[in-house]
Amino acid sequence: MLVSAAIVFLLTAFTGSVNASAAASGYSGGSLGRLSADEIAKLAAQANQRSIIVLKDQHREVPARSGLASRRARAVEADQAEIKDELRTLRAPDVKSFHIVNALTATISRAEVKRLESDPAVRAVVPDLMRPLQLSRTLDAGTVGAASAAAAPAAASQSAVCPSDPGVPLLEPEALQVMHVENQAGDTSPAAHQLGDGSGVKVGIIADGLDPNQADLIRDGRSIVFDFQDFSGYGNGAPTDGREAFLDAGAIAAQGNGVYDLSTFVSPAHPLPPGCNIRIKGVAPGTSLAVMNVAGSAGGFFNSQIIQAIDWAVNVDKVDVLNESLGGLPFPDNSINPVKIANDNAVAAGVTVVVSTGDLGPTNTIQSPSSDPGVIAVGGTTTYRVYRQTTRAGSQLLSGDWENNNITALSSSGTSQFGPRTIDVVAPGDRGWEPCSADRTRFLGCAGQPIWAAGGTSLSAPLTSGTAALVIQAYARTHGGAKPAPDLIKRIIVSTAEDLGAPAEHQGAGLVNTLKAVQLAGSISDANGAPAPGGSTLTVDRTALISTAPAGTPVDFQVAVTNSGATAQTVTPSLAGLGANHVSDDQGSVSLNNSSPAFVDDRGRPAAYQIHQFTVPEGVDYLNGDILWNAQAQSPRGKPGSVVYETVWDPAGSVAAYSLLGQASGHGHIEVRKPAAGTWTAAIWTLQNLATYTGEVRFDYFTQRFENAGTVTPAAQTLAPGETAGFTVSLNSSSEAGDRTASLRLSTGGENDGALPVVVRSLVPTNDSGGSFGGVLTGGATLGQQLTYQFDVPAGKPLLDLAVSLRDPSYPVYGFLVDPSGQPLDVQSTIAGQTAGGVSVFGRNLQFFEKTPAAGRWTAIVRLHQGLDAVNADNFTEPFSGRIGFQSVPVVASGLPTSESTVLAGGRPATATIQVTNSGNSTKDFFVDPRLSQKAFLQVLGYQNIDVPLPLSLAAQPYFVVPPNSDLFEVVAQSTVPVQMEVSQSFGDPDVLGTPLGGNFNLAMASAPELAPAHWFAIPEGQGPFPAGGIGTATVTLSGAVNTNAFDSAVTSSTGNAWFQAAIDNTAAYAPLRLAPGQTGTITVTITPDAPKGTVVDGFVGVETVNNFTGSGDEIVSLPYRYTVG
């Protein structure tokens, strides 16, 4: 009844959709002046610089807060008017205006960049860097740039990177060899393609656009793409990046038709001999592909588009495997997510879903939806033949070969926020040749080339999807045509993965071994068939060992292992985890400057470098290398700007690792498994371009050994073919709160033995008074690092008080307090303010208060967000501590009526005071939020919600403000075309998919005991698939409402109410009481009764705070009041 009433309320109110109001502001303009015809022609020529023009006046007097949004919009539009007029005169494309930062984007010439930089009203003109689809976007073959003072390249063996006979091209990508899919010509070793090619299997791809008739996508004169649909709204005929779709299609099913001479693709600065020919083939070239274009001409897409693509692939195309090289980092990342739900439904329908984990490094950055336990989550490893072929990353500085099968620096791994879980397997993601297109007008990312050196876990995932297709074919061949269930396919791929000797949270079960997976699929004995055993494989009954337990307590797991091979095998299990102690540790620094030596990279660009050598001792298992540089000091406007890399060679001169992530996070990382003893070489370098770095770079190269992490019984078991044995795995959870990982190694004496990942989360120890925890930040990619802590809150506590303190300031950290229902009720940040120039200033503390917390398991997430600023270059590690308490904040009310026997005269003000002491560790803005006891449906302000054009812009989306005490939020969209819609809180999950109502209406609603008080986005998109021309002209208007305690119009205060201003009336007053830790202040409350005489009024005054940087805040206490109107 509640839901249906809300729908009626919204539909009735729809013609009066509420939008934030506006007010005028003054203007202090620049001094560009008028242009002559000659100047216009000069400035308009060669407009190819995608730029962000940042204005000097950021209007701190009108902050980007909901209640002041209209005033700020007027102010910045006035500032930008003169520049926009000039850009129109120059006919500059892609002009867009932003309000939250006073800036514009446009594509302009270098001359216009310099002209705008001279304008005193302009702070800076910086490159506009696109946020990509989830793949590593660096093309290995590029244009030649100027080079000076370059080091003479050392000779590398061209016989290793080119075929000895041009008439017999090398088979690419190298992943085909390391995964045992197909060997080079003349190599007769067993390989998966000798057993099958995926014929009869259909694979779906969710990506951007491609050309279905690309030469390597043609089989027997017809395209292998049997369906190609657009869900982006731009249409399949629109320009698109293209690399993701070509990469996915090629890795899965490229036919090897084309022959490509690499000497015509690599940079002339590093020539290869003519006839360095290659062919490109997929893991499952017999499959048929269905391609869902969700990005179109945009650089990304929304969940609602992914949902439509999944639905089409499963229900219309009837695919067997679905590849998703996509993801994001929601906070929290829980199961209340429509893509995860859609994937779970796809798995339930018999579809195997394979998802890349992301390209953000190993610091607990597993992206959604790969964090869903129902999918196969794939991280990335290295295949470095491409590095020697293209002379990538300074690899020419030492002659030698290359190492493979290390964990690539970009592979998102670690443990997830909830579950907890880690990745399932790894596959090559750095790098491999894949198809692209020479059509520059349609496929912009291909840069006019028919092939590209692809990278990222976006490569790892489709290689694994191709393996799944071969598994399906092999199983069907020996099981009467039946297809294996997705759970069995996952177990087959995990069971046959090769333990690389990397940490469990970085490799999962290990490297995908396609040959063994196909052998096992054909040997499985089940209800569908009992074929003869083959190969030397084992089957496990689970894909990971996962548990959550009190800190320092015993944990046991049961694992069943079946010998699916053709001969008896003795399984000797062990439990291993990487030891915390460093066996060796080489720390120091180098300096990069204009006098540093230089090399020329694979794209012809000069790079300044310094060499450092270090020793790896005998008998170590793992090498890590971290670098830190002061990206903060050289970053424009306090934002990260400079980039430093590291490339590492083993004692034989083989290139072994490269930090890869070209991000100005101030932190780089490499890792090498089973490092050879001897002298290793590292080049620490920076490109001499806009992101160049000058100054000290610190390094730390350290080694570790694996240690026994527990026991497994029995210690060994010999299994006849088809025989199953049970093993008990025992270990203790960590004595400190957090996650402990290990590998259950299943040794048979073979060279490709496997392992299972083990993850045990220790709860924060708490008692009736609270508890404590701690952790260490190390840094990572720009989206940083995350650590999760869970704890149980008893019933009946008046307040949850959670405080986190870092040792040092200058770290950009966010914190999320998530209740048992999955709602992030409080989000805080270490941002303590901004300088007059708009540079963020970071403190040391995070403070959360939540009144009357629900009993159950709460979650605290600490996120290092290096997209806000780089890490502090002084520390390789930054410890922090957390404290949990249940004691109330000192709040004393005086004069509030608390009984219906108290009579307040109608229309006559009565005052009360509320004294508040800030008992937390951070300065807070306190205010009061007066509400009535009864709930009501209230229409809330919408922002950017009227006549929104479709497809929806990635730069700005409609949003609404949901105030505290709300248990239902609904949005109705009315469009000129059928639409799908989702709503989500501003940092991520919960994320809820809408329902079509007919008549181009759509309803989306979120509900919980209490919804996160925050900005909630409403994301409408047209309902695809769309024709070649796209969605056409379409708009949508949205209206939102909440079910919440009614705001009491009779109560005003000295602070005003931030939530009333943001959600209901953005002209309402708001002047919070700012209190530093330990300070006390008083808020005056005035009650002027406005109800009819004799009415008994029940309500409460919420004492709350709002964090202006997160849009969230604390709920500290509700002070009840009750009176009768006289």
N, C-alpha and C positions, 0 to 999 in steps of 0.2 A: 504493500500500500504506500509506503514511503517513497519508493521509486516511481510509481505511477503518478503520485501527486506531484513529484518534482518535474516529471515530463510535462504534465499539463501546465504547471507554473511557467516553465521556460518557453514552451510553445506559445502560450498566451502573451508572454512578455516579449516575444521575439522581435516584433516590429519596433520595439523601443530598445534595441541593443545599446548597452552603455559603453561609451568610450571615454578614455581619460580626457579631461578638459584642458584647454590651452590658455596661456597668458602671454603677453608681450614682454620683450626684453630689449635692452639697448644694444648698440653695435659699435665696435671700434674697429674699423676696417684696415686693410692693408694699403699698399701703394703700387699696384701693378701698372696702372696707367693704360692708355689706349694703344692699340697695336696698328702699325701700318700694314699695307697689303703685303709688302716684302717680308715683314716680320711674321705675319700669319703663315705665309708659305714656308718659311724656314722652320718655325716652331711646330708646324703640323706634319712636316716630313719625317719619315721613319719613326712613326709613333709605335714603338714596340716594347716600351717599358711599363709593365704592370706595376703601378705605384700606389702607395698610400701617402696622402698629403695630410700631415698632422698640424693643426693650427696651434699657435702658441698659447692663446687664452683658452684654457680648458674649463672655464666658468665654474670654479670651485664654489662660488656663491650660489650656484644652482646645481647641486649635486644630482647625479643620475639616480634619484630615488623616485619611487612610484608617484608620490604626491606632487613632485615637481617636474614630472616628465614633460608636460606641455610647455612650461616656461623654459625648460632647457632646450626643447626642440626649437622654439622661436629664437633663442639666443644663438644657437649654433648655426641655424639656417641663415641668420643675418650675417654671421661671420663668413659663411661659405659662399655667399651670394656672388661676390665679385669674382672669385676663382671659378665658380660654376659658369658664370657668364663667359669668362675667357675660354674655358674648356669647350663650351658650346660653339664659340667662334672658331675654335680650332677643329671642331667636329671630332673631339676625342671620344673614342668608344669606351664602354664599360664604366660610365660615370655613376657612382653611387655615393650617397651621403649617409653618415653615421651620426648618432646622437649621443650614445653612451660615452664615446670618445669623440671629441670635436675633430673630425677627420673626413676625408673623401678618398675614394679610390677611382682611378682612371688609368687608361693605357695612353701614355704620352711619350714624346720623344726625349732623348737625352738633353736636348737644348731646353725643352720646357721644364725638365727636372731642375736644371741649373737656374732657370729664371724664377721658378717658384721658391727655390731655396734662398734666393736673394730677397724675397718679400719679408719685411719685418713681422708680418702677421703669421708667418709660417714657422713652426718650430723645426720641422724636418720633412724630407721626402724620402721614403724608404721603399724597398721592393715589396710588392704584394705577393707573399708566398702562399700558394694554394695548399689547403689541407687535402691530401690525396685520398683516393680509395686506399684500402689496406694493402699496399705493396711498396716495395723499395723502388723509388722512382728514378734512380740514376741510370741514364743510358750509358753503356760502356763505350760505344762508338759515337763520337761527337765531332764538332767542328774544331779546327786547330786554332789555338790562341797563341798570343805572343809569349815567348819564353826567353829568359835571360839567365845567365849564371847557372845554367843547368848542369847537374852532375852527369857525367858520361855513364850511360846505362851499362850495367854488367850483362854479359851475354847469357841468355837463357837458351836451353836446348830446344830448337824449333821442331825437332823430331817428335817431341812430346806433345806439342800443341797443334801440329799440322800432320796430315797423313803423309806417309812416305810415298804413296802413289796417289796423285790427285784424282785418278780414276776410281779410287775406292775411298770416298769421303769418310771422315770421322763421323760417328753416330753421336748426336747430341740430343738432350743435355747429358752431362756426365752422371746425373742421377740414375740414368738407365743402367750404368755399370755398378755403381755402389749399392743400388737396391736389388741387383741381380735380376734385372728385367730383360736386358738384351746386351750382348757383348759386342765388342768391335769385331769387324770382319776378321776371320781367321781364328778367333778365340772360341774353342769348342766347349768351354766350361758350361755346366748346366745353367739355364736361365729360364725365366718365367714364360717368355714368348715361345719357347719350344713346347709349352703345354697349352697355350691359349692366347687369344687376343681381345677377349671381351665381347665377341660377337653375340648378338641377341640381347645385350644389356643397354638400357637407356640411362643416361646421366644428365641431370639438370645442373645448370650453371646460373648463379645470380651474380651479375656483374654490371658492366656497361655495354656499349655496342661493339659489334665486329662486322666483318665482311664474311658472310657464310660461304662465299665462293673464293676465299683465299686459297692459293694453290695447295697448301698442306692440309686443307679441310675438305678436299675432294677425294672420294673413293669410287672407283668404277664409273667415273664421269658424273657423279652426283655429289652434292654437298652432304657431309655427315651431320649437318645441323638440320634436324627434321622439323624444328619449330623455333621461331625467333620472335619474341614478343616484347613490346615496350610497355613498361609500367612507370616510366619516368615522367611522362607527359610531353616530352620533347619530340617523340617519334623516332623510329629507327633510321629515318633519313637525315636526322639532325647531326651536326658535328659532335663528336664524343672523343674522350681520351683514347679509349680502345685497348690500352695495354692489358688491363685486367682481364677482359673477356678473351682476347687473343691468347694471353698467358694460360688461363684456365683451360680453354679449348685445346691448345697445343700440348700442354702437359698431360692431358687426359688422352687425346686421340689424334694428335698430328700424324699424318700419313707418311712423312719422309719423302714426299714427291720432289720437292725442290732441292737443288744443290746450290749452296751459297759459298762464295769464296771470301773468307774472312779478310783477306788482304785488301778487299775493296770496302770494308766496313770499319776497320780499326783506324785510329788516328795516324796520319802520316808521320807524326812525331815518333811513332813506334811501329814501323812497317813490318809486315809479315810477307813471306815470299808468295808470289802468285801461285794459285792452285792450292791454297790452304782451305780445302773444301770440306764442308760439313753438310750433313742431312739432319733434320729435326724430326723426331718421332715421339709419339705419346706412349704412355704406359699401357693403354688399352685401345689400340688403333681400330679395333673391330666394333667399338661402341658407336651408338648414335647419340647426338647431343641436342638438348633443348636449352636455349639461351634466353634468360630473362634480363632485359635491360632495365635496371632500376635507377641508373645514374644519368643517362642521356648526356646532355651538354653541361650538367652540373658536376661539381667536384665531389659530390657525395649524395646521400639519399636518406630517407626517413624510414622508420620502422613500418609505417603503414604501407609503404611501397614494397618492402621486403615481404610482408605478410601476403600481399596480393600475389607476389611472385611464387612464394611457397605454395599457396593454394592452387595456383594454375599448374605448377609443375607436378604436384601430387595428384590432383583430381582430374586434370585435363590431359596432361602429357603422360601420366602414369609412369614417372621415372622410377628407376630402381635405386639410384644414388643421387644425392643432392649435394652439390659443392657450394660452400659459402665462404668465400675469401673476403670476409667483412667482419666488422666488430666495433665496439666502443667500450668506454670505461664508465659505466654508470655507478653512482654512489647513492645508495647501496646497490650492489649487484645481487639481486635476489631472484626468486622464481616468479615474482609478480611482473612479468615481462612478456609482451605478446609474441615476440620472435621466439623466445624459448618455448612458450606454450605451443606455437605453431610447429616448431621443430619436434616437440614431444608428440604432437598429433601425427606428424609425418612418420616418425619412427613407429608409432602404434599402427599406422597404415602399411607398414612393411618397407618403408624407405630408409636407407642408411644415410645419415646426415654427417657430412665431414666439414669441420669448421677450422679455419686458421686461428691460432691463438693471439696473433697480433705481432707488431714490430716495435715493441717498446722496451725490450731488454728483460733481464732475468729477475727484476726486483718486485716480484708479486704483481705483475701487470697482465695477467691472463684476462683477455677481453671477453665480453659478452657478445654473442651467445655461446662461445666455446666453453664457458664455465658451466654449462648445462651438462649434467652427468649422462644424459641420454645420447649425446653426440660423440663423435670421435674428434677430440681436440688435438691438433697437430702443431708442434713447434718446428723450429728450423735448425738445420745443420749446414756445414760448409762443403762445397765442391769447388775447388779453386783452380781448375784448369782454365776457366775463363779469365782468372787474374793473370795468368801467364800469357794467354792469347792476346789480351788487350793491354797488358802492362798496367794493370790497375793498382791503385793505392801505393805507388812507389815500389812495387814488387821487383823492379829492375835493379834496385840498390844492391841486392845480393843475387848471384847466380845460383840456380838450383831448381828443384822441382816444386811440388806443393803438397801440403797435407790436406786430407779430407776428413770428414766425419767428426769435426769438432762442433760444439754448439755455437751457432753464429751469434754475434753480439746483439743482433736485433731481435732474437727470438723471445717473445713474451712467455714468461714462465714463472715459476714460484708456486704459491698457493693462492687459492681464491678466497674471497671474503666469506662465503658461506659454503657449507659442506662439511669440512673444507675439501677441496679437491685440487689436483694438479693436472698437468697435461697428460695425454694418453701415450702418444708416440711422437717421434721426430722424423722428419724427412728433409732432403736437401732444399735449402731456401736461399743459398748464397754461394753461387749463382748458377744460371744455366741459360743457354740460348733457346728462345721460343719464337714463334711466328709473330709478325706484326703486319703493317701495311704501308706501302709506298704512297698511298693517297693522303697527301698532306691536308687536303680540304676537309676530309671526313674524320680522319683518325689523328687527332692533334698530338697525342702522346707518342706516336710512333716516329715522329720527326722525319717522315718521308722514307723510312727504311722498312724493308719486308721482314726483318728479324730484329730482335733486341735481346740483350743479356738481362734476363729477368731475375728478380730477387724478392725476398721477403717470405714470410710464412704463407703468403698468397701463392707461392710456388709449391711449398710443402703440402698444402691441402689438396690441390688437384692431383699431385703425384700419388697421394694416398687414396683419393677418390678413384683414380685409375686402378689402383691395387684392389680396391673393393669390387670394382667391376670384374676383374679377373677372378677374384674369389667366387663371385656369384656364378660365373660361367663354369668354373671348375667344379663347384658343388653340384650344379644342375646336371652336369655331364655324368656324374656318378650316383645321382640320387633321383633318377627317373624324371628329370626335368624340373623338380621342385627347386625353389629358390630359398636360400638360407634367410633366417630372420635377422634383422639388424643387430640384435644383441649377439648372435652367434658370429656374424661378420666381424664385429668389434673384438670379440674374444679371440677369433682367429688371427687378426692383425696384431693384437697385443701379445698373444701367446708366442708368435713367431718373430717378434721384434728382437733386434740384436742389442744386447747390453753394451753400450759404448764405454762404460766406465766413467760416466758423468753423474753428477748428483741426481737423485731421483726427481727432484722438483724441476730440474732442467731438461731431463730426457724422457720422463715418464717411464715406459717400459723399454724404450730404446729406439733404434733406427729401424724403420719399416723394411722388412726383408720380403720382397714381393715373391720371390721364388718359393721360400718356405711357406708363405701364406697360401699360395696356390696349391702346393703339395698337401698342406694340411686340409684345405677345403675339400680336396678330392678324397681324403682319407677318413673324414669324420664318420663315425658310426652313430646313427640316431634313428628315429622313427621313419625317416624318409629313405634310409638305405644303409647298408653295411658293406661298403667297398673294402677292398684289400688295403691294408696300411701301406704307406709309401713315405719315402724320405726319412728324416730323423727329427721328427717334430714332437713337441709336447703341447697339450691343451690344458689351460687353466680354467677353473670354474668362475673366476672373477677377474676383473681387469685392474683393480686397485684395492688396497687395504686402507680403509678410512675409518677414523674414529675420533670422537671428542670425549675427553675424560677429565676428572679433577687432576690438578697438577701433581706430579710425582706418584702416580698410581699405576699398578700393573694393567697392561692391555694385552689381550689375547685375540688372535685371529685364526680361523680355520680355512685352509686352502686345499682344494682337491686338484691333483695333477694327474693327467692321463697320458700314457705313452701312445701317441697316434702314429708313431713311426713303424718301420718295417722290421726293426730288430730290437732286442732288449736294450734298455738304457738304464743306467744308474744315476739317479738324481741326488745330488749332494747340495742341499740348500744352505744358504747363509744369509745373515742380515747385516748389511753394511751401511754406514753413514759417514759422510765426510767429517773428519776431525776438526775441531775448532782451532787447534794449535797450528802455527805455521812452522814447517820444517826449515824453510829458508825464507828470508824477507829482505829484499833489496829496495831501499827507499832513497830518494834523492830528488834532484830537479835538473832541468835543462832550461835554457833561455832561447826564445825565438825572437829574431829581430831582422832588420833589413840586411845585416851582414851574414846571416845564416846561409849555409849552402842551400841549393835548390835543386829539385828534380822537376821533370815535366810529367804530368799525370796522363791518364788514358784519354783525356779530352783535350790535351794540348795546353793545359793550364799550369803555370809555375806554382810550386809549393816549396815553402821554406821548411827545413827540417834539421833535426839534430839526432845523432846516433847515440844510443846507450846500450852497453852490453852487460849481461848479468849471467850468473851461474845457476844452473839447475842441478841439484845433487842427485845421486843415485837413489833409486827405490822410492821415488815420490809418485803420487797418483794424479795430481791435478795442479795445474799452473793457472793463476789468476794475475791479471795486470790491470791496474787502475791508474788513470791520470786525472789530475785536477788542474784547472786553469781559472784565472780570475775573470770569468766572463762578465761578472757584475761591473767591474771597473771600466770595461770598454764597451758597455752596452748602451745603446741610445735610449735616453729617457728612462733609465733604470730597467729596461727590458733586455733579456739575453740577446747578444748579438754576435759574439765571436765563437769560432769553432776550431777545435784541435782534434787531431786523430792520432792513433797509434797503429803501426803495422809491425808484426813480430815474425821473425824467422827462427827456425830451429838450428841446431848446430851444423846440420848438413846444408844449410842455406835454403831450405824449402820454406816458402811462405806458409805460415801456420795460422795466423789470426789477424783480424783487422777490426777496429772498433766501429767502423761503418756508419753509426748513427750520426748524420751530419746535423746535429742539433746543438744549439748554444746553451746547453744545460750546465756547463762547467765540469762535466764528469764523463769520462770515457772508460770502457771496460772491454777486456778480452778474456777468453778462457781456453785452455788446451788440455785435453785428456791425455793421460799416459805420456807426459812430456819426456823426451830423451834427455839423459844426463849430458851436461856439457855447457858450452858457452852459447847463450842465446843473444839475439840482436833485436833491438827495438828501434824503429824510426818514429820519432814524435814530430808531427808536422802540421802545418796550417796552409791552406790554399791562399795564395796572394790575390784575394778578391774582396768583395764587400764584407765578408765574414772573417777576414784575416785577423790573426791575434799576434800581439807583440808583448813579450814579457815572460815571466817564469811559468813553467809547467812542472808540477810535482808528479812523481811516479811512485808506484809501489808494486813490485813484482814478487809474489809470494807463492810458496808451494804447500801442499797439504797431502795427507795420506788418509785413505779410508780406514775406519775402525769398526770393530765389532759393535753392533747396535742392539743386540739382543740374542735370543736363542731360537732355534728351529728344531723341532723333534718330529719324527726321528731324524738323526743326523744324516742318514743316507737311506735310499730305498731303490732296489733294483726292480724295474717294471718290465714285464713281458709286453709285447705288442697288444694294445687294447686294454691293458691293466691300469687301474686307477688306485692312487694312494692318497691318504690324507696327511697333511702336515699341520702342526700347531706352531704358530709364530708368536713369540712372547717378547715384549719390551715394556719399558716404563715410559709413561708420558713424561715430558720435561718437567722439572721441578719449578721452572719459571713459566708464567703464562705465555702462550704463543704456540707456534707450530713446530713440530719436530718431524723430519723426513728421513727416510732410509730406503734402501733397495733390497727386496727379497730376491737374491740371486739364485737362479735355478741352474746349477752347473751340471753338465753331463760330460764334460771333458771336450766338448766340441768348440770350434772357434767362433760360432755364432750363437752361443748360449744367451738365454733371455733373463729378464728380471721383471719384477712387479714393483710399482711405486707404493710406498707406505707413507701415510700422513696421519699424524696424531696431534690433535689440537688440545692443549692444556688450558682449562678454564682459569680465569683469575680467581685465586683463593679469596673467598669473602666470608665474613661472619656478620653478626648482627650490627656491627659498627661500620663495616665496609671492607676495603681491601686495597691492594696496591699491585702495580705491574710496572714493567719497564721494557725498553727496546732500544734499538740502535738504527739510525738512519745512515745510509751510505751514499745516496744519490743514484741517479739513473738517467733515463731520457727526459725530455722536457715534461712529459706527463708523469715522470717521477716514480715514486716508490710508495707502496701501501702496506701497512701492517694492521692486522685485525686481532682484536681481543674480545672475548665473550665472557660474560659473568651472569650469575643468577641473582635476581633481586627478590627478597622476601615480600610477602604481602603486608600491606598496612603501613608502609614507610611514607612519611610526609613529604620527602624530597629525595631525589637522586642528585648528588653533587659529584661531578666528575671533573677533575683538574689534571691537565697534562702540562709538564714543564720541560723545555729543552735546556741543555747546558748553556747554549750560546744563542744570541739573537741572529738575525739575518737569514733565517731559513723560512722559505715560503711554505707553510704547512696549513692544511685544512684538517678539521676533525669532524666526524659524523657520529652522532649518538642515535642509534637505531633501536626502536622498541621491539617487543616480541612479535608484533604483527608485521614488521618489516618497514615501518615508517621512520624516516630520518627526522625525528621531532626537533632536533637541535643541531645546527651546523655552525661551526665557529672557525676562525682563521687567526693566524699569528699576525696578520696585517694590523698594525697599530695605528696607521694613519698615512698621510701623504705629505710630502714636502710641498712648498709653494710651486715648485716646478712640476708637480704631478707624479713624483717618484714614490712608490710604495715604501713604507718603513715597516720592518718586521720586528716583532717582539719575540719573547721566549715562551709565551703561555697560551693555553687554550682552557676556557672555563665553560662548563655546561651545567645548567640547573634544569631539572624537570620535576614539577610538582606531582605528588601522589602517583609515583610510577607504578605501572602495571606489574604485577608479579610475573616472573618468568625470566627467560634468557634475553639479555640485552647485549648489544654489540657496539663496540667503540672502534672506529676506523681512523687511523692516523695516516694522512696522505701528504707526502712531499710533492709539491706541485711546482716543478721547475719551469713550467710554462709561464708562471708569474715572474720568476727571477731565477738566476742560476744559484747553485749551491755555494756555500762559503768555501773558498779555495784553501782555507787554513786547515781544514779537517777532513781526513778520509772517513772518519766516523763521527757521528753526532749522537750521543746518548740522550735519552729522555726518560722521564718517570711519570707514572700515572697514579692518581689517588682517587679512590671511590669512597664516598661517605653518604650517610642518610640523614644528617642533621639539618634542621631547617635554617634558612637564612634569617637573621634577625630582622623581623618586620613587626612594627608596633602600630596598631591603628587606634586612633582616639576620636570619638565622636560619631562613629558609624552607627546608625540605628540597627538594632538586632532583634527587635520584637515587634509584632503587629500592634502591641499596645502603645508603641511609640507613634505619635501622630505628628505628621509634618504637613503644614498648611500648603495647599495647592498654590503654585506660582511663587512661593516665598523661599528664597535660598537658605539652605542650611549647610554648614561647612563641617568638614572633618579633616583630620590630618593622618598621614601615613608616614612613619619614620622607617627608613630603610638603611641597613648597613651592608655594604658590599663585602661579604665574607669570602669572595673568590680570589683568584690570582690575576684577574685581568680587569682593566677599566671597562665599565659597562654603562650603557645609556638606559636608565630605568624610566618607566612610565606606567600608567595605570590603564586598564582595559575594562571598563564597566559593562556588565552584561546582565540581562534578565535571566531568570532560571529556566524559562521555557525556551524550547527550540523554535526556530522559524526558518522558512526558506527566504533567502536574501539574494537578490541579483547583485553580482559583483562586477566591479569595473573590468573592462577588457582593454588591453593595450595592443595596438596594431591588429585590431580584430574586425574592422569594417572594410568590405569590398577588397578582400585580400586576393591578389592575382594568383592564379595557378598556372604552371607548377610553382610550388611554394619556394621562396628564396631561402638559400642556406644562411644568408646573412641576418635575417630577422624573421621571427615567427610570432604568431599571436600568443599572448599569455594573460593569465588572470592571477589574482592574489587570493589565496585561501587563508583565512585568519585562523587563530587557535580555536579549539573547542568545536571544530567542524568534523562531522562524521560522514558527510556525503558531499561530493563535488560533481556537478554535471555540466556538460557543455553541449549545446545544440548548434550544429552547423547547417546553414542553408546555402546551397550553391546553385549556380546556373547549370551545373552538370552533376551526375552522381558522384558522391565522394565517399572516401573512407577517412577515418579520423582516429587519432590516439591522443590521450592526455597523459602527461608525466610531470612529476615534480622536477624542479629546475636542474638538479644534479644527476637525475637518472631514474632508477626504479623507486617506487612503483610506476609502472607504465601500463596503461589500460587501453585496449582497443575498443573502438566504438561499434555501434550497430546501425545499419541503414534503417530509416523509418519510412521510406517512400517519399516521392515528391522532391527528390534531391536533398532530403534532410538526413542528418546522421546524429546519433546521440552517443556520447561517451561519458561514462561515469566511474568515479573512483570512490570507494568506501572503506572505512576502517573504524575501529573504536575511536581513534583520533587521527585525522589526516595530518601529514606534515604541514605545519604553517610555513608557507613559502610561495614563491612564484610557481605556478603550474602552467606548462605549455600545452597548447591545443594545436595539434598538427594535422590539418586537413590536406588530403591529396585526392586528385581525381581517381575515379575507379577505372583501372585499366582492364585489359590491354588497350593500347591506343593505335590508331592507324599511323602510317609513315609520316604524316604531317603533324602528329602530336595531338594534344588536347584542344588546341585552338584557343580562342579567347574565352576565359572562364574566370569567375570570381566566386568568393565565398565570404559570408558574414557569420560571425559566431557570437553566441550569447552564453554567459555562464552564471551559475547559481550555486549556493552552498546551503546545506542544512547545518545551522549553528545556533548557539545561544544569541538571541537578539541583542543588538547593541542598545543600551539604555540611553535614550535621548535626554533623560532628566538629569543625568550625571555628567558634569564636566570636571576638569582638573587643571592644575597648573602645568602639567606636562603635555596634555592632549593625548591622543591615542594613535600610535603609528599604524596599527592594523586597520582602524576605521578610516584613516586618511588614505591608505593604499588600496583598500578593498571597496570602500563605499563612497567616499567623498574626498577627492584629492585636493580640495580647497580647505579642508579642515585643518585646524592648528595642530602643530606638534613641536614641542620644545622639551626634550627629555632632560631628566636629572642625571648628569654625568658624575659617576663616582669612581674614584680610583680604589684599588684594594684597601680595605680597612676604613674607608671614608663612610660617613653617615650623612644623610640628607633627608629632607622632608618634602612630601608632596601634599598639596592641598586639594581636597576633593569637595566639590559643591553639588548638593542635591537640590534641584528645583522641581518639585513634583509636578507632573503634567498629565497624570491620569485622573479620571473622574473621582470625585469625592467618595470616600468609602472604600476605594480600591486598596487591597492589600498587595503591596509590591514586594516581590522576592527577587533578589539578584546577588551578584558578587562582584567585587572589584578585583580583577586579576592584576597582580604586580608582575611585570614582564620586562624584558629587554629585547632590543632588535640590534642585530649586527648589520651595519650598513653595507658591508662588503660581501656578505653571504646571502642577505635577504631573509635570514632565519633568526631565531632568537630563543631566549629562555622563558619558561613559564615557572615562576618562583612560588607563588602562593595565590590562592583565591580566598579573599576576605568576604564572608557573607554579609549581606544587609537585608533588613526586613522592616517595613513600616506601613502605616495606614495613611492614606491621603485624607487630610482634614479639610 
